[in-house]
Amino acid sequence: MSQEHNESLQIQEITKLQPKHFADLVRSAQLIFDPTAGVSGRNITVNWEQFGIPRGVADNLKSLGKEYQYASPHIPVEVIWSQLTPETRIWFVENKDRLWQFEEAFPALDED
C-alpha cells in the first residue's frame, strides 16, 4: 500500500470523512471562489457567515476553490486535507453532511 493511500485511510478513519465529503468540499470551495460559476456579466456578493461559514474558513476555501476552479472535485483526500487550516478542518468535520446544500443555493459549475 502506498504512503498516500495509507494517509488517506488514516484521515478518513480519524475524521469519519469519506471521499464524497471531500468532493462536496471541493465543489463548495469552487462556489465560494466564484458563486457566479463563471457566468460573465454576473456579480454576486455573498456573506458566507450567513451560510454558517466563518470568515477564516471562507478565505481558506476560497483559495482552495481558486486552485481547483475547473478541476474535478475528486481530488485525493490527503491533498485536500493538507491544504486546510486547522479551523477549516474542524468546520469541515462538523459540517460534512450539509455541504451539498451550497450547491442547491448556487448554480452548479458542471451544468449549462
HELIX and SHEET records of a PDB file:
HELIX    1   1 GLN A    3  THR A   15  1                                  13    
HELIX    2   2 PRO A   19  PHE A   33  1                                  15    
HELIX    3   3 TRP A   48  PHE A   51  5                                   4    
HELIX    4   4 ARG A   55  GLU A   67  1                                  13    
HELIX    5   5 VAL A   77  SER A   82  1                                   6    
HELIX    6   6 PRO A   86  ASN A   95  1                                  10    
HELIX    7   7 LYS A   96  ARG A   98  5                                   3    
HELIX    8   8 TRP A  100  ALA A  105  1                                   6    
END                                                                             
